[in-house]
Amino acid sequence: MRVEYKDKIFLPCMAHQMNLVFGDIFKESTIYKNISTKAIRIVSFFHKSSYFTGNLRDEQMIIYKKIIALIRPGDTRWNSYYFCFHSILKSEAALKVFEFF
């Protein structure tokens, strides 16, 4: 049974709409797709290797005097890509030590 609410307006979920918009941008733009692929590759590399993660953390402590976690993006959260890119940029000098990227 469907109930009608004539005095109420129902709006779609804004967070869901943002996920869809950013998902479409990343699917359609080859530049953003390439950048996100490279960012995910960098973050995944360090998440898979405790040896290199330790080396990165040592380098971060020397350069920044703190550890900056590399954030892995999630497909359902558009802002997780922002946090991923931001964490890589914040660690840029420390990541340059690993020249194989």
Secondary structure as GFF3:
##gff-version 3
##sequence-region A 1 101
A	DSSP	alpha_helix	14	28	.	.	.	ID=ss1
A	DSSP	alpha_helix	30	48	.	.	.	ID=ss2
A	DSSP	alpha_helix	50	64	.	.	.	ID=ss3
A	DSSP	alpha_helix	78	90	.	.	.	ID=ss4
A	DSSP	alpha_helix	92	95	.	.	.	ID=ss5
###
